[in-house]
Amino acid sequence: ILKLTQWTADYYAASWGEILKASLPAGINTASEVIVAITEGGRDELQKITKDTSRLRILRFLSDNGESSQRDLIKEFGESPAKRGIRELVNQALATTHHRSVTTKVKAKHRKAVRLLNTSDPEQKPLSAAQQKIIDTLTENGGEMLFTELLEKADVGASSINTLSKRSLLEVFVVEVLRDPLANAEFPNLDELTLNAEQSFALTEIRKALHSNGYEAFLLRGVTGSGKTEVYIRAMRHALDQGKSALMLVPEIALTPIFSRRLRVIFGDEVAILHSNLSPGERFDEWRRIRSGKARIAIGTRSAVFAPLQDIGLVIVDEEHDGSYRQHEAPYYNARDVAVMRSNLAGATVVLGSATPALETFQNAKNGKYQYLQLQNRIGDRPLAKAELIDMREVFRQAGKDVSLSPQLIEGILETHSKGEQSIILLNRRGFSQFVLCRTCGESLRCKNCDITLTYHKRDARLVCHYCGHNVGVPRNCPFCKSEFLYFIGEGTEQLEVTLGKKFPDLRIARIDRDTMAKRGEMAKLLIGFDNGEIDMLVGTQMLAKGHDFHNVTLVGVISVDTGLGLPDFRSAERTFQLLTQVAGRAGRGGLPGRVLIQTYYPEHYALRHASRQDFESFFAEEMRYRQRMSYPPFVVLASILIKHADYKYALENGQLLKECLDNANSEKACRILGVAPASLSRLKGEYRLQILIKSESRRKLRELLDFALAEAETRGCDLRIAHVEIDPASLM
């Protein structure tokens, strides 16, 4: 693991300490916090300042409290003002900072237990009925039980147990109890499936690689519903039979319970789960079970790539194309690529699975870097769902107004549910309305911290920023011109749920997005209810598109697909194609044929045309021509440097200095340097964002450029704390 974290830090130009911290469960590593204290000079300055500034407010806060953690100051004054104020106060000797250790709250859990020593009293004293019940219950349960469990099963009081302990018939002791995330889970009944010819061939090739005891990499491209999961499970079984361990990465927390329940049925306690929705105690115990070798299969999301498995033989990355594998905050890394390197370092087999592989992955397969395995047919030779592009321009012309549901989709929903079948409706935008516009002055209500409009959430009656979390109540009047004519524009999943509920009052409709799934366990509960037929229709964001297997879903509707295509990002067409293909794959997975209705104002776009036919190779060919023409990955290596600061002038000065250093290091012109320019999202969380892009055909040359430029920039006084380097960025937003 240490070698892997070193490689990750080096490859992604990140701090090794940050990567090490990311590899450990919260609570296991020693934490510290920054403490800020006012100096005597600061107290003197407090008497002199008359102008109400953030510096004065921070000094006054420190004076009142003696000292304060940086975290509390950020809560009180906001991140950027607090950090900037602290830095200024320290530079002027008006405050000091030091680090203080924070005691971890995560510890091993201990419970009282009871162990049977003798079944009869050597002194021949008779046992009461309650005491005999205790002896019998312990005997029936292997002679050892938790104290509370014994009380419940024997239906006795604690005094009876204590009496038997005094008579040396029992021993009461303390035992460590591991917290199990699946303790209260319901497990499915699984039938043994027979592999088809394509699955058998794929499994045979993976088994050969496992037997070789060396590094092998596979791309398993299988259409949706082709049975990739069954291949994964049998490959894991084979790895365990060889005395090896296995790691499986999934993109979404929501998919972890589904896979883990199935794996627990097959492999029992050999399975451990790692993801951020576990309690700190559960995560701590699962990590220790893996490290001790008690669990030889780890399943989890991005950070599980660092799970401390011993003798790892197999690594599986399901839905390897998914953007969730990318860490979007420092330290930046892509868990898929780290998984490949982990397999390489361990001499293990890695399987990257997807119906819609990332272009870089498919290119690696075509070039022979990965072995290429295909599952071209659905299980049972079921056909792929038939997809239809609905031209919303024509719908608008006929209706004479803007509508969210086309006649074709309305008819499809009615027909589907008249037959007792289920449907999924995708709108990849949460909230009720996209933004609020004043019809008098034309201004929109924007976040005070970000260059983004606020989204209206009707249930909470709040306007919310989906980037920083800032939220305000809905004003009665425009804050700019005081007009009362505020107009709510655009539709989110919350509004779509209401619209569908009014249109189809007899249907049981549920919504899946971050707003409804905030409560722990809520998504798993809802998905199980849908699978059991307790819900007729699911409405939601892209969370619906990933890996779910519902056999009674025969209709998928997609609303407003064009929003993804309009993003200023070179991967927007690829992401749209992947999302549509994945969500289309939720229909027709059982014995009934599926249908997909895609509403769009741009039916001519190649991503939509190829997605409607689920034709990955045609999309790949067309997208690769665009990437080559525009010099984007996989034809070049790409690095992004974001310069972020609350003071635009300060950010620009440092960005320009860094750009100058990059130009100096680029004497051979082996790299193309673009910028400094405002990022697509030019202000987030109170900070202005400037971007420098670097393209090169050589990864080595790009890294050399960065190393030389960053070293020169540091010597010339550039504030590199505000420069965030990202290698192979998943997005340019």
C-alpha positions, 0 to 999 in steps of 0.5 A: 500500500505504501508503494501504491500511495507513493505512486499515486502522489507522484503520478497526480502531483499530489502530497504523499501525506494527503494520499496517505490520509485519504487511504485511511478510514476517518479516525484511525489517523492522528488528526490536528487542528489549527488554533489561532490566538490573539497577541498583545499587539493584537489587543493593542490594535483592537483599540485603534481600529475604527473601521468595521472590517473582517480583520476587526471582527476576527480580532474581536472574536479572538479577544472574547474567546482567548483563542479559537480553532480555524474551523470555528472561525470559518464557521463564523466568518466564511472560509475565504474571509477567515483564512485571508484574515488569519493570514493577514493577522499572523503576518502582522504579528497580531495573532499566532497559530499553532497545531493541537492534536484532536482525540479520535472518537473512533475506538473499538467497541466492547460489550459484556459477554458470558461464558459457560464454565460448568453445567452443574454446581460442584457443591451440589447446590440446586439451581433455580428455574431461571438459573437452569434456563441460563445454563440450557440457553448457553449450552444450546448456543455454543457455551458463549453469548453476549450478556444482553443476548443471553438475557433476551433469549433466556428471558431472565434477569441480570441477577441470575447471571451474576449469581451463577458467576459467583458460583463459578458456573459462568464467567462474565467478561468483556469482548470486542464486538465488530460493527457490521453494516449488514447486520440488519440487512435482508438477504436475497435468495440467489439461484445458481445461474448457468453461464452462456458461451460469452460469459464462459469464455470471459471467465476462462480467460480471467482464470488463466490470468489468475493462475499465471500469478502475474499482472494482467489487465482486461476490459470486459465490455458487455452490453447492459444486462449481459451478466458481467456481475456473474463473471465478477462473482465467479472470478472472485470465487476462483481468486479465493480458492487460490488463497488470494483476496479480491477487491471490487470497486463500484461507482456509487454508494447506492450500489454497494448494498446491492452488491454486498448483500449478494456477495454476503450470501455467497461468501459470508463474512469474507465480505467487507464494505468500505464507503463514506455512508458507513458510520465512523465505527463501522468503517473502522471495524471493516477496515480492521477486518480487511487488514487482519485477513478475516475479510478477503473481499472488499467492496466499496467506492473510490477510497476502497482502492486503498483497502489493506487486503493481503495477497491481493489476486483480483481487482474489479472496477465495475462501470469503470467509465464512471466519473465518481471514481475521480476525486474532485478535491485535493488530493486528485486521483482516479481510483480506476487508474490507481486500481490498475497500478495496484494490480501491477504492483501486486502482480494481480489481475484487474478487470475493468467492466463497462457497457460504455468504457471510457475512450482512454480505456477502449483505446488501451484495449484496441492497442493491446495494453488491455486484453479485450473481452466482449459480452455482446448479448443479454442473458437469455438472448433478450433484446436490447430495449428499443429506443426512440428520439422524440423531437421536442421542437416538433412537440412544441410546434404542435402544442404551441407551448413548452411542455415537459412530457411529450404525447409519446411519453404520456402514451408510453407511461399509460400503456406500461402501467396498464399492463402492471409494468414499471417505469423509470423517468430520468431528469438529470437536474434536481430541485423544483426550478432551475433558477428564478428570473425577474421579468421586470429587470431581467436579473436572476437570483445568484449565489453570493459565493459562486458565479451560479444561479440559485436553484429553487427547492419547493419542499424547503421553500429555499433557493439553494446553491448546489456548489457551496450549499448557500441557501436563502428564503424565496424573496417576495420582490426582486432584490435588484428592482423590487418588482414582484414579478419573479418567474421560476424557470426550468424544471428539476426532479422535484417539479417533475415528480409533482407534474407526473403525480398530477398527470397520473394520480393512480401511480405510486411515484417515488423520487431518487436524488441527493435531496431525497436520499440524504437519510442513511439507508433511504435509497436501499429501502426505496430500491428494494420497495421498487424491486418488490413492486411497491412503487410503480415509477421512479423519477430521478437523476443519474443515480437511477442509471447505474447498475440497477437490475429491475426485471419489471421495468419496461419503459425508460423516459429521458427528459431534457437530455440536451443540458449535458451536451451544452456544457463547456467540457470536451467530455460532454458528448461522451458523458451524455452517450454513457448516461443515455446508454446506461439508463436505457439498459434499465429497461427490458432486463426481465422477460418483457421487452423494453422501450426507451423514449428520449426527449431532445431538441437536438436529435441530430447530435451524434451522441444521441443517435448512437446512444439510441442504438446503443452503438458504442463502437460507432460513437467511439469512432466519431468522438475520437475524430473530434478528440484528435482534431481538437488535441484532447485525450487520449491523443494528448496528456492533459493537466489543469492548474486552477488558481483559486483565491478570494481576491481576484487581483491576487489570483491573477498576479500569481496565475500570471507568474506561474504561467511565465514560469511554465513558458520558461520551462517549455523551451523545447515547445514539447507542451502547449500551454493555454491561459491564464483564463477564467475557468468555466465556473469562474467563482465558487465558494467565495473564490475566483478561479483562473485556469491554465491548461497544459497539453503534451504528447509526452507524459514525461515531458509534461511532468518535467515541465511541471516540476521545473516550473513549480520549482521556479515559481516557488523561488520567485515567491508565487503562492503555490498554496492557491494553485491546484494541479490536476493530472488527467482531469475528468472535467474542465469545469 
